[in-house]
Amino acid sequence: MRFAQRIAAALCTLVLAACATNLGSSPQTTSTLGPTGGATPAADRKPARIALLLPMSGFGPTAVLAKGMKQAGELALFEIDNPLVQLIVKDDKGTPVGAAAAADEAIREGAEIIVGPLTASATASVAPVARQANVPVLTFSNDRRVGGSGVYLMSFLPEQEIERIVAFSAAQGKRQFAALLPNDAYGRVVEPAFRAAVARAGGVVAALDFYSLDANAMLAPAKQMVDTIKQREDTGLPIDALLLAGGPEVLPHMGPLITYSGINTTRVKLLGTGAWEYPNVGRTPALVGGWYPGPDPHGWQDFSGRFSRSFGSAPPRLASLAYDAVSFAVALSANPPGQRFTPANLTRPTGYNGVDGVLRFLPDGTSERALAVLEVQPMASNVVDPAPSAMDAAARYSAVPGQRTD
């Protein structure tokens, strides 16, 4: 039995490897997974065609990410194994013009729903093409401005992450908050979300500053923030929580400054966003013990293992979005043609359970996600507050514009 299981696993890996080689291997070629061998489905079960738009051209980091997301979409289709579903992979060439052309081509080939593209600018170009054909879009962009009117955001929204981590911190007694944010579009989204979340939690924003993304320039505002925190230590209202909005390109530079400053991070709790979820985050000693929002890691670990066994390499973190989006689309394809990807079905109240937990699309195109709170440890992050198991529970900490609250 064990030998047979090993053979079966090997065959599955070979089949997936073949899919990875042949499916969309050329940027100019449309490839599909679906019924083969001349099989004809019943008249009332027209095959559902799902388009996957990604920037496959080139050899840089974006192309590597796109390849991993494409493979994740293939894995979802393979594991669900529905012969009445076809996946149409299109290269959007990483440009708004290319994305619009890819969407138009996929729709002319019968796509009933579009998964992707990756960026806000590409999504903005795809949206009018898709709306004209009444084809919904599940985009990977986290820019809420491109959502709505048939475009739904698969990504993690910064506003929800901030709401989750601030609400949890306040529940642990944190009241005096500070924040150090990147001086870019992301930071400008986080700032009002942070101020609003702190106010809702009954706290006070005691200090807030922005840093440049340049490694040298970011240290001056970080040092100023450290000085502010130390100056307030002897007052009656010391800062007891500091939000560091940044990821692996930022935190290793700021960590040593916090360590050498002598700030007690057991009292001044460091808070993060979902950008803290990267390998070896615990190698920055100052971050150990810090809290950040994110999906329960067990779903990602299981998915990552299956992906690695199938394709021989670890998936990029965003691959789970492609896997979940294709899975959701396949689930809805069981409905009759014309009733599959309706707004009512896409925004069903119970949402969808995927690799990254429970997600629900809202009519305005945004989404609610059930997020856990994790604590950084030297070897791995631990869940300190589990994600709600149902969307009704998740809505209790969703209090950002356009989202439901209880």
ROZARO-134253 format. One record per residue (C-alpha): chain; z, x, y; residue number from 1; residue in three letters. Coordinates in nm, 2 decimals. Layout:
BEGIN
<titi 'A',<Z,X,Y>,NUM,'ala'>
...
This chain:
BEGIN
<titi 'A',<0.00,0.00,0.00>,1,'met'>
<titi 'A',<0.09,0.28,0.25>,2,'arg'>
<titi 'A',<-0.24,0.45,0.17>,3,'phe'>
<titi 'A',<-0.43,0.13,0.23>,4,'ala'>
<titi 'A',<-0.25,0.08,0.56>,5,'gln'>
<titi 'A',<-0.34,0.43,0.67>,6,'arg'>
<titi 'A',<-0.71,0.38,0.58>,7,'ile'>
<titi 'A',<-0.71,0.05,0.77>,8,'ala'>
<titi 'A',<-0.56,0.22,1.07>,9,'ala'>
<titi 'A',<-0.82,0.50,1.05>,10,'ala'>
<titi 'A',<-1.10,0.25,1.03>,11,'leu'>
<titi 'A',<-0.97,0.06,1.34>,12,'cys'>
<titi 'A',<-0.95,0.39,1.53>,13,'thr'>
<titi 'A',<-1.31,0.47,1.43>,14,'leu'>
<titi 'A',<-1.44,0.13,1.54>,15,'val'>
<titi 'A',<-1.27,0.16,1.87>,16,'leu'>
<titi 'A',<-1.40,0.51,1.92>,17,'ala'>
<titi 'A',<-1.75,0.38,1.86>,18,'ala'>
<titi 'A',<-1.69,0.10,2.12>,19,'cys'>
<titi 'A',<-1.57,0.36,2.37>,20,'ala'>
<titi 'A',<-1.88,0.56,2.31>,21,'thr'>
<titi 'A',<-2.14,0.29,2.32>,22,'asn'>
<titi 'A',<-1.99,0.02,2.55>,23,'leu'>
<titi 'A',<-2.10,0.08,2.91>,24,'gly'>
<titi 'A',<-2.16,0.45,2.84>,25,'ser'>
<titi 'A',<-2.44,0.47,3.09>,26,'ser'>
<titi 'A',<-2.37,0.36,3.45>,27,'pro'>
<titi 'A',<-2.71,0.18,3.45>,28,'gln'>
<titi 'A',<-2.65,-0.01,3.12>,29,'thr'>
<titi 'A',<-2.48,-0.34,3.06>,30,'thr'>
<titi 'A',<-2.31,-0.34,2.72>,31,'ser'>
<titi 'A',<-2.12,-0.62,2.55>,32,'thr'>
<titi 'A',<-1.88,-0.68,2.27>,33,'leu'>
<titi 'A',<-1.92,-1.01,2.10>,34,'gly'>
<titi 'A',<-2.10,-1.18,1.81>,35,'pro'>
<titi 'A',<-2.34,-0.96,1.63>,36,'thr'>
<titi 'A',<-2.58,-0.99,1.34>,37,'gly'>
<titi 'A',<-2.76,-1.30,1.49>,38,'gly'>
<titi 'A',<-2.46,-1.53,1.45>,39,'ala'>
<titi 'A',<-2.51,-1.85,1.65>,40,'thr'>
<titi 'A',<-2.20,-2.03,1.77>,41,'pro'>
<titi 'A',<-2.17,-2.41,1.77>,42,'ala'>
<titi 'A',<-2.33,-2.59,2.06>,43,'ala'>
<titi 'A',<-1.99,-2.68,2.20>,44,'asp'>
<titi 'A',<-1.86,-2.33,2.18>,45,'arg'>
<titi 'A',<-2.08,-2.13,2.41>,46,'lys'>
<titi 'A',<-1.96,-1.77,2.41>,47,'pro'>
<titi 'A',<-1.75,-1.68,2.71>,48,'ala'>
<titi 'A',<-1.87,-1.38,2.90>,49,'arg'>
<titi 'A',<-1.62,-1.17,3.09>,50,'ile'>
<titi 'A',<-1.74,-0.91,3.33>,51,'ala'>
<titi 'A',<-1.54,-0.59,3.39>,52,'leu'>
<titi 'A',<-1.63,-0.41,3.72>,53,'leu'>
<titi 'A',<-1.51,-0.05,3.75>,54,'leu'>
<titi 'A',<-1.63,0.27,3.94>,55,'pro'>
<titi 'A',<-1.75,0.45,3.63>,56,'met'>
<titi 'A',<-1.98,0.70,3.81>,57,'ser'>
<titi 'A',<-1.89,1.06,3.86>,58,'gly'>
<titi 'A',<-1.64,1.29,3.71>,59,'phe'>
<titi 'A',<-1.34,1.28,3.95>,60,'gly'>
<titi 'A',<-1.00,1.12,3.91>,61,'pro'>
<titi 'A',<-1.14,0.77,3.99>,62,'thr'>
<titi 'A',<-1.39,0.80,3.72>,63,'ala'>
<titi 'A',<-1.12,0.91,3.47>,64,'val'>
<titi 'A',<-0.91,0.61,3.57>,65,'leu'>
<titi 'A',<-1.20,0.38,3.54>,66,'ala'>
<titi 'A',<-1.28,0.51,3.19>,67,'lys'>
<titi 'A',<-0.92,0.45,3.08>,68,'gly'>
<titi 'A',<-0.92,0.09,3.23>,69,'met'>
<titi 'A',<-1.25,0.02,3.05>,70,'lys'>
<titi 'A',<-1.11,0.14,2.72>,71,'gln'>
<titi 'A',<-0.80,-0.08,2.78>,72,'ala'>
<titi 'A',<-1.03,-0.39,2.83>,73,'gly'>
<titi 'A',<-1.21,-0.30,2.51>,74,'glu'>
<titi 'A',<-0.88,-0.27,2.33>,75,'leu'>
<titi 'A',<-0.77,-0.61,2.44>,76,'ala'>
<titi 'A',<-1.09,-0.77,2.31>,77,'leu'>
<titi 'A',<-1.07,-0.58,1.98>,78,'phe'>
<titi 'A',<-0.71,-0.67,1.91>,79,'glu'>
<titi 'A',<-0.76,-1.04,1.99>,80,'ile'>
<titi 'A',<-1.08,-1.03,1.78>,81,'asp'>
<titi 'A',<-1.25,-1.35,1.91>,82,'asn'>
<titi 'A',<-1.62,-1.34,1.81>,83,'pro'>
<titi 'A',<-1.70,-1.60,2.08>,84,'leu'>
<titi 'A',<-1.61,-1.37,2.37>,85,'val'>
<titi 'A',<-1.83,-1.10,2.52>,86,'gln'>
<titi 'A',<-1.72,-0.82,2.75>,87,'leu'>
<titi 'A',<-1.99,-0.72,3.01>,88,'ile'>
<titi 'A',<-1.90,-0.38,3.16>,89,'val'>
<titi 'A',<-2.06,-0.29,3.50>,90,'lys'>
<titi 'A',<-2.04,0.02,3.70>,91,'asp'>
<titi 'A',<-1.98,-0.07,4.06>,92,'asp'>
<titi 'A',<-2.04,0.29,4.17>,93,'lys'>
<titi 'A',<-1.72,0.30,4.37>,94,'gly'>
<titi 'A',<-1.88,0.14,4.68>,95,'thr'>
<titi 'A',<-1.87,-0.21,4.83>,96,'pro'>
<titi 'A',<-2.25,-0.24,4.80>,97,'val'>
<titi 'A',<-2.24,-0.13,4.44>,98,'gly'>
<titi 'A',<-1.96,-0.37,4.36>,99,'ala'>
<titi 'A',<-2.15,-0.67,4.51>,100,'ala'>
<titi 'A',<-2.47,-0.57,4.32>,101,'ala'>
<titi 'A',<-2.27,-0.53,3.99>,102,'ala'>
<titi 'A',<-2.11,-0.87,4.04>,103,'ala'>
<titi 'A',<-2.44,-1.03,4.11>,104,'asp'>
<titi 'A',<-2.60,-0.87,3.80>,105,'glu'>
<titi 'A',<-2.31,-0.98,3.58>,106,'ala'>
<titi 'A',<-2.32,-1.34,3.70>,107,'ile'>
<titi 'A',<-2.69,-1.35,3.64>,108,'arg'>
<titi 'A',<-2.62,-1.24,3.28>,109,'glu'>
<titi 'A',<-2.38,-1.53,3.24>,110,'gly'>
<titi 'A',<-2.04,-1.39,3.33>,111,'ala'>
<titi 'A',<-1.79,-1.68,3.38>,112,'glu'>
<titi 'A',<-1.51,-1.46,3.52>,113,'ile'>
<titi 'A',<-1.49,-1.12,3.68>,114,'ile'>
<titi 'A',<-1.22,-0.87,3.60>,115,'val'>
<titi 'A',<-1.20,-0.60,3.88>,116,'gly'>
<titi 'A',<-1.30,-0.43,4.10>,117,'pro'>
<titi 'A',<-1.05,-0.16,4.17>,118,'leu'>
<titi 'A',<-1.02,-0.15,4.55>,119,'thr'>
<titi 'A',<-0.98,-0.40,4.84>,120,'ala'>
<titi 'A',<-1.31,-0.30,5.00>,121,'ser'>
<titi 'A',<-1.50,-0.35,4.68>,122,'ala'>
<titi 'A',<-1.32,-0.68,4.62>,123,'thr'>
<titi 'A',<-1.41,-0.81,4.97>,124,'ala'>
<titi 'A',<-1.78,-0.75,4.88>,125,'ser'>
<titi 'A',<-1.76,-0.91,4.54>,126,'val'>
<titi 'A',<-1.57,-1.22,4.67>,127,'ala'>
<titi 'A',<-1.86,-1.40,4.85>,128,'pro'>
<titi 'A',<-2.10,-1.33,4.56>,129,'val'>
<titi 'A',<-1.85,-1.47,4.31>,130,'ala'>
<titi 'A',<-1.76,-1.77,4.52>,131,'arg'>
<titi 'A',<-2.12,-1.88,4.56>,132,'gln'>
<titi 'A',<-2.15,-1.89,4.18>,133,'ala'>
<titi 'A',<-1.80,-2.05,4.14>,134,'asn'>
<titi 'A',<-1.69,-1.75,3.93>,135,'val'>
<titi 'A',<-1.32,-1.65,3.97>,136,'pro'>
<titi 'A',<-1.22,-1.28,4.02>,137,'val'>
<titi 'A',<-0.91,-1.10,3.88>,138,'leu'>
<titi 'A',<-0.90,-0.80,4.11>,139,'thr'>
<titi 'A',<-0.69,-0.48,4.07>,140,'phe'>
<titi 'A',<-0.64,-0.45,4.44>,141,'ser'>
<titi 'A',<-0.29,-0.50,4.58>,142,'asn'>
<titi 'A',<-0.41,-0.60,4.93>,143,'asp'>
<titi 'A',<-0.31,-0.96,4.97>,144,'arg'>
<titi 'A',<-0.57,-1.00,5.24>,145,'arg'>
<titi 'A',<-0.86,-1.01,4.99>,146,'val'>
<titi 'A',<-0.69,-1.28,4.77>,147,'gly'>
<titi 'A',<-0.75,-1.65,4.78>,148,'gly'>
<titi 'A',<-1.04,-1.89,4.73>,149,'ser'>
<titi 'A',<-1.10,-1.79,4.37>,150,'gly'>
<titi 'A',<-0.98,-1.42,4.40>,151,'val'>
<titi 'A',<-0.65,-1.35,4.23>,152,'tyr'>
<titi 'A',<-0.45,-1.02,4.25>,153,'leu'>
<titi 'A',<-0.35,-0.86,3.91>,154,'met'>
<titi 'A',<-0.17,-0.58,4.08>,155,'ser'>
<titi 'A',<0.20,-0.53,4.17>,156,'phe'>
<titi 'A',<0.25,-0.64,4.53>,157,'leu'>
<titi 'A',<0.47,-0.41,4.75>,158,'pro'>
<titi 'A',<0.64,-0.71,4.91>,159,'glu'>
<titi 'A',<0.77,-0.83,4.57>,160,'gln'>
<titi 'A',<0.89,-0.48,4.47>,161,'glu'>
<titi 'A',<1.08,-0.45,4.80>,162,'ile'>
<titi 'A',<1.24,-0.79,4.76>,163,'glu'>
<titi 'A',<1.35,-0.72,4.41>,164,'arg'>
<titi 'A',<1.51,-0.38,4.48>,165,'ile'>
<titi 'A',<1.68,-0.49,4.80>,166,'val'>
<titi 'A',<1.82,-0.81,4.65>,167,'ala'>
<titi 'A',<1.96,-0.62,4.35>,168,'phe'>
<titi 'A',<2.11,-0.35,4.57>,169,'ser'>
<titi 'A',<2.28,-0.60,4.80>,170,'ala'>
<titi 'A',<2.42,-0.77,4.49>,171,'ala'>
<titi 'A',<2.58,-0.43,4.41>,172,'gln'>
<titi 'A',<2.75,-0.43,4.75>,173,'gly'>
<titi 'A',<2.50,-0.23,4.95>,174,'lys'>
<titi 'A',<2.49,-0.35,5.32>,175,'arg'>
<titi 'A',<2.38,-0.06,5.54>,176,'gln'>
<titi 'A',<2.02,0.02,5.46>,177,'phe'>
<titi 'A',<1.78,0.30,5.57>,178,'ala'>
<titi 'A',<1.42,0.37,5.49>,179,'ala'>
<titi 'A',<1.18,0.66,5.50>,180,'leu'>
<titi 'A',<0.82,0.52,5.47>,181,'leu'>
<titi 'A',<0.47,0.68,5.46>,182,'pro'>
<titi 'A',<0.28,0.66,5.79>,183,'asn'>
<titi 'A',<-0.02,0.48,5.63>,184,'asp'>
<titi 'A',<-0.14,0.13,5.55>,185,'ala'>
<titi 'A',<0.11,0.11,5.26>,186,'tyr'>
<titi 'A',<0.40,0.20,5.48>,187,'gly'>
<titi 'A',<0.30,-0.06,5.74>,188,'arg'>
<titi 'A',<0.31,-0.33,5.46>,189,'val'>
<titi 'A',<0.65,-0.21,5.34>,190,'val'>
<titi 'A',<0.82,-0.20,5.67>,191,'glu'>
<titi 'A',<0.82,-0.57,5.76>,192,'pro'>
<titi 'A',<0.89,-0.66,5.39>,193,'ala'>
<titi 'A',<1.19,-0.42,5.39>,194,'phe'>
<titi 'A',<1.33,-0.56,5.72>,195,'arg'>
<titi 'A',<1.29,-0.92,5.60>,196,'ala'>
<titi 'A',<1.44,-0.85,5.26>,197,'ala'>
<titi 'A',<1.74,-0.68,5.40>,198,'val'>
<titi 'A',<1.80,-0.96,5.65>,199,'ala'>
<titi 'A',<1.77,-1.22,5.37>,200,'arg'>
<titi 'A',<2.02,-1.02,5.16>,201,'ala'>
<titi 'A',<2.27,-1.02,5.45>,202,'gly'>
<titi 'A',<2.24,-0.64,5.52>,203,'gly'>
<titi 'A',<2.14,-0.43,5.82>,204,'val'>
<titi 'A',<1.86,-0.19,5.87>,205,'val'>
<titi 'A',<2.06,0.10,6.02>,206,'ala'>
<titi 'A',<1.77,0.35,6.03>,207,'ala'>
<titi 'A',<1.40,0.36,5.96>,208,'leu'>
<titi 'A',<1.14,0.63,6.01>,209,'asp'>
<titi 'A',<0.79,0.73,5.89>,210,'phe'>
<titi 'A',<0.67,1.05,5.75>,211,'tyr'>
<titi 'A',<0.32,1.21,5.74>,212,'ser'>
<titi 'A',<0.16,1.26,5.40>,213,'leu'>
<titi 'A',<0.11,1.63,5.47>,214,'asp'>
<titi 'A',<0.36,1.82,5.26>,215,'ala'>
<titi 'A',<0.49,2.03,5.56>,216,'asn'>
<titi 'A',<0.49,1.75,5.82>,217,'ala'>
<titi 'A',<0.69,1.51,5.60>,218,'met'>
<titi 'A',<0.99,1.74,5.60>,219,'leu'>
<titi 'A',<1.08,1.69,5.97>,220,'ala'>
<titi 'A',<1.14,1.31,5.95>,221,'pro'>
<titi 'A',<1.31,1.35,5.62>,222,'ala'>
<titi 'A',<1.55,1.61,5.77>,223,'lys'>
<titi 'A',<1.61,1.37,6.07>,224,'gln'>
<titi 'A',<1.70,1.09,5.83>,225,'met'>
<titi 'A',<1.94,1.31,5.64>,226,'val'>
<titi 'A',<2.11,1.41,5.97>,227,'asp'>
<titi 'A',<2.14,1.04,6.06>,228,'thr'>
<titi 'A',<2.30,0.96,5.73>,229,'ile'>
<titi 'A',<2.55,1.25,5.76>,230,'lys'>
<titi 'A',<2.63,1.15,6.12>,231,'gln'>
<titi 'A',<2.73,0.80,6.01>,232,'arg'>
<titi 'A',<2.95,0.91,5.72>,233,'glu'>
<titi 'A',<3.26,0.92,5.94>,234,'asp'>
<titi 'A',<3.19,0.58,6.11>,235,'thr'>
<titi 'A',<3.31,0.25,5.98>,236,'gly'>
<titi 'A',<2.95,0.16,5.88>,237,'leu'>
<titi 'A',<2.81,0.44,5.68>,238,'pro'>
<titi 'A',<2.46,0.41,5.53>,239,'ile'>
<titi 'A',<2.49,0.32,5.17>,240,'asp'>
<titi 'A',<2.13,0.28,5.05>,241,'ala'>
<titi 'A',<1.81,0.48,5.14>,242,'leu'>
<titi 'A',<1.47,0.36,5.04>,243,'leu'>
<titi 'A',<1.22,0.64,4.98>,244,'leu'>
<titi 'A',<0.88,0.48,4.95>,245,'ala'>
<titi 'A',<0.66,0.73,4.78>,246,'gly'>
<titi 'A',<0.54,0.87,4.45>,247,'gly'>
<titi 'A',<0.48,1.20,4.27>,248,'pro'>
<titi 'A',<0.29,1.35,4.57>,249,'glu'>
<titi 'A',<0.60,1.30,4.80>,250,'val'>
<titi 'A',<0.93,1.28,4.61>,251,'leu'>
<titi 'A',<0.94,1.64,4.47>,252,'pro'>
<titi 'A',<0.91,1.77,4.83>,253,'his'>
<titi 'A',<1.19,1.55,4.96>,254,'met'>
<titi 'A',<1.43,1.58,4.66>,255,'gly'>
<titi 'A',<1.54,1.94,4.74>,256,'pro'>
<titi 'A',<1.62,1.85,5.10>,257,'leu'>
<titi 'A',<1.84,1.57,4.99>,258,'ile'>
<titi 'A',<2.01,1.79,4.73>,259,'thr'>
<titi 'A',<2.07,2.08,4.97>,260,'tyr'>
<titi 'A',<2.20,1.85,5.25>,261,'ser'>
<titi 'A',<2.50,1.76,5.05>,262,'gly'>
<titi 'A',<2.45,1.39,5.07>,263,'ile'>
<titi 'A',<2.64,1.22,4.79>,264,'asn'>
<titi 'A',<2.38,1.01,4.61>,265,'thr'>
<titi 'A',<2.64,0.82,4.41>,266,'thr'>
<titi 'A',<2.75,0.67,4.74>,267,'arg'>
<titi 'A',<2.43,0.67,4.93>,268,'val'>
<titi 'A',<2.21,0.50,4.66>,269,'lys'>
<titi 'A',<1.85,0.61,4.66>,270,'leu'>
<titi 'A',<1.60,0.33,4.62>,271,'leu'>
<titi 'A',<1.24,0.34,4.53>,272,'gly'>
<titi 'A',<0.93,0.13,4.49>,273,'thr'>
<titi 'A',<0.71,0.10,4.18>,274,'gly'>
<titi 'A',<0.55,0.43,4.28>,275,'ala'>
<titi 'A',<0.86,0.59,4.13>,276,'trp'>
<titi 'A',<0.73,0.50,3.79>,277,'glu'>
<titi 'A',<0.56,0.83,3.69>,278,'tyr'>
<titi 'A',<0.62,1.08,3.41>,279,'pro'>
<titi 'A',<0.91,1.32,3.46>,280,'asn'>
<titi 'A',<1.04,1.15,3.77>,281,'val'>
<titi 'A',<1.39,1.26,3.65>,282,'gly'>
<titi 'A',<1.29,1.63,3.69>,283,'arg'>
<titi 'A',<1.37,1.59,4.06>,284,'thr'>
<titi 'A',<1.76,1.60,4.04>,285,'pro'>
<titi 'A',<1.82,1.41,4.37>,286,'ala'>
<titi 'A',<1.64,1.11,4.22>,287,'leu'>
<titi 'A',<1.86,1.08,3.91>,288,'val'>
<titi 'A',<2.07,0.77,3.94>,289,'gly'>
<titi 'A',<1.83,0.61,4.19>,290,'gly'>
<titi 'A',<1.70,0.26,4.14>,291,'trp'>
<titi 'A',<1.35,0.12,4.15>,292,'tyr'>
<titi 'A',<1.17,-0.20,4.05>,293,'pro'>
<titi 'A',<0.91,-0.22,3.77>,294,'gly'>
<titi 'A',<0.81,-0.39,3.45>,295,'pro'>
<titi 'A',<1.03,-0.35,3.14>,296,'asp'>
<titi 'A',<0.91,-0.01,3.00>,297,'pro'>
<titi 'A',<0.91,-0.13,2.64>,298,'his'>
<titi 'A',<0.59,-0.33,2.68>,299,'gly'>
<titi 'A',<0.42,-0.02,2.83>,300,'trp'>
<titi 'A',<0.55,0.21,2.56>,301,'gln'>
<titi 'A',<0.41,-0.02,2.29>,302,'asp'>
<titi 'A',<0.07,-0.05,2.46>,303,'phe'>
<titi 'A',<0.05,0.32,2.54>,304,'ser'>
<titi 'A',<0.11,0.40,2.17>,305,'gly'>
<titi 'A',<-0.17,0.17,2.06>,306,'arg'>
<titi 'A',<-0.40,0.30,2.32>,307,'phe'>
<titi 'A',<-0.33,0.66,2.23>,308,'ser'>
<titi 'A',<-0.39,0.59,1.86>,309,'arg'>
<titi 'A',<-0.72,0.42,1.93>,310,'ser'>
<titi 'A',<-0.87,0.66,2.18>,311,'phe'>
<titi 'A',<-0.69,0.99,2.13>,312,'gly'>
<titi 'A',<-0.54,1.02,2.47>,313,'ser'>
<titi 'A',<-0.27,0.86,2.68>,314,'ala'>
<titi 'A',<-0.37,0.57,2.91>,315,'pro'>
<titi 'A',<-0.36,0.59,3.29>,316,'pro'>
<titi 'A',<-0.08,0.37,3.42>,317,'arg'>
<titi 'A',<-0.32,0.11,3.57>,318,'leu'>
<titi 'A',<-0.48,0.06,3.22>,319,'ala'>
<titi 'A',<-0.23,-0.21,3.15>,320,'ser'>
<titi 'A',<-0.38,-0.42,3.43>,321,'leu'>
<titi 'A',<-0.72,-0.41,3.27>,322,'ala'>
<titi 'A',<-0.57,-0.49,2.93>,323,'tyr'>
<titi 'A',<-0.37,-0.79,3.06>,324,'asp'>
<titi 'A',<-0.66,-0.93,3.27>,325,'ala'>
<titi 'A',<-0.90,-0.92,2.98>,326,'val'>
<titi 'A',<-0.63,-1.07,2.75>,327,'ser'>
<titi 'A',<-0.57,-1.36,2.99>,328,'phe'>
<titi 'A',<-0.94,-1.43,3.02>,329,'ala'>
<titi 'A',<-0.98,-1.43,2.65>,330,'val'>
<titi 'A',<-0.69,-1.67,2.61>,331,'ala'>
<titi 'A',<-0.85,-1.91,2.86>,332,'leu'>
<titi 'A',<-1.19,-1.88,2.69>,333,'ser'>
<titi 'A',<-1.06,-2.11,2.41>,334,'ala'>
<titi 'A',<-1.12,-2.40,2.64>,335,'asn'>
<titi 'A',<-1.46,-2.57,2.65>,336,'pro'>
<titi 'A',<-1.74,-2.43,2.87>,337,'pro'>
<titi 'A',<-1.68,-2.54,3.23>,338,'gly'>
<titi 'A',<-1.31,-2.59,3.17>,339,'gln'>
<titi 'A',<-1.21,-2.23,3.09>,340,'arg'>
<titi 'A',<-1.14,-2.05,3.42>,341,'phe'>
<titi 'A',<-1.06,-2.34,3.65>,342,'thr'>
<titi 'A',<-0.80,-2.29,3.93>,343,'pro'>
<titi 'A',<-0.56,-2.52,3.74>,344,'ala'>
<titi 'A',<-0.58,-2.30,3.43>,345,'asn'>
<titi 'A',<-0.56,-1.97,3.61>,346,'leu'>
<titi 'A',<-0.25,-2.09,3.81>,347,'thr'>
<titi 'A',<-0.07,-2.26,3.52>,348,'arg'>
<titi 'A',<0.31,-2.28,3.60>,349,'pro'>
<titi 'A',<0.42,-2.09,3.29>,350,'thr'>
<titi 'A',<0.21,-1.79,3.38>,351,'gly'>
<titi 'A',<0.10,-1.52,3.13>,352,'tyr'>
<titi 'A',<0.30,-1.27,2.93>,353,'asn'>
<titi 'A',<0.14,-0.93,2.92>,354,'gly'>
<titi 'A',<0.21,-0.56,2.88>,355,'val'>
<titi 'A',<0.38,-0.56,3.21>,356,'asp'>
<titi 'A',<0.58,-0.87,3.15>,357,'gly'>
<titi 'A',<0.54,-1.22,3.29>,358,'val'>
<titi 'A',<0.28,-1.29,3.56>,359,'leu'>
<titi 'A',<0.18,-1.61,3.74>,360,'arg'>
<titi 'A',<-0.11,-1.65,3.97>,361,'phe'>
<titi 'A',<-0.06,-1.86,4.28>,362,'leu'>
<titi 'A',<-0.32,-2.08,4.46>,363,'pro'>
<titi 'A',<-0.33,-1.84,4.75>,364,'asp'>
<titi 'A',<-0.46,-1.56,4.52>,365,'gly'>
<titi 'A',<-0.13,-1.37,4.51>,366,'thr'>
<titi 'A',<0.08,-1.34,4.20>,367,'ser'>
<titi 'A',<0.45,-1.35,4.10>,368,'glu'>
<titi 'A',<0.57,-1.08,3.86>,369,'arg'>
<titi 'A',<0.90,-1.07,3.67>,370,'ala'>
<titi 'A',<1.03,-0.72,3.76>,371,'leu'>
<titi 'A',<1.32,-0.53,3.61>,372,'ala'>
<titi 'A',<1.53,-0.27,3.80>,373,'val'>
<titi 'A',<1.53,0.07,3.65>,374,'leu'>
<titi 'A',<1.76,0.37,3.70>,375,'glu'>
<titi 'A',<1.62,0.73,3.69>,376,'val'>
<titi 'A',<1.76,0.95,3.43>,377,'gln'>
<titi 'A',<1.67,1.32,3.35>,378,'pro'>
<titi 'A',<1.46,1.23,3.04>,379,'met'>
<titi 'A',<1.36,0.86,3.10>,380,'ala'>
<titi 'A',<1.44,0.56,3.32>,381,'ser'>
<titi 'A',<1.68,0.30,3.19>,382,'asn'>
<titi 'A',<1.68,-0.07,3.26>,383,'val'>
<titi 'A',<1.99,-0.17,3.46>,384,'val'>
<titi 'A',<1.88,-0.52,3.54>,385,'asp'>
<titi 'A',<1.63,-0.69,3.30>,386,'pro'>
<titi 'A',<1.33,-0.88,3.43>,387,'ala'>
<titi 'A',<1.36,-1.26,3.42>,388,'pro'>
<titi 'A',<1.22,-1.40,3.10>,389,'ser'>
<titi 'A',<1.05,-1.69,3.27>,390,'ala'>
<titi 'A',<0.87,-1.74,3.60>,391,'met'>
<titi 'A',<1.12,-2.00,3.73>,392,'asp'>
<titi 'A',<1.39,-1.73,3.71>,393,'ala'>
<titi 'A',<1.15,-1.48,3.87>,394,'ala'>
<titi 'A',<1.09,-1.71,4.16>,395,'ala'>
<titi 'A',<1.46,-1.68,4.26>,396,'arg'>
<titi 'A',<1.40,-1.33,4.40>,397,'tyr'>
<titi 'A',<1.05,-1.40,4.52>,398,'ser'>
<titi 'A',<1.08,-1.47,4.89>,399,'ala'>
<titi 'A',<0.78,-1.32,5.05>,400,'val'>
<titi 'A',<0.52,-1.51,5.26>,401,'pro'>
<titi 'A',<0.30,-1.73,5.05>,402,'gly'>
<titi 'A',<0.53,-1.73,4.75>,403,'gln'>
<titi 'A',<0.76,-1.99,4.61>,404,'arg'>
<titi 'A',<1.14,-1.97,4.64>,405,'thr'>
<titi 'A',<1.41,-2.18,4.47>,406,'asp'>
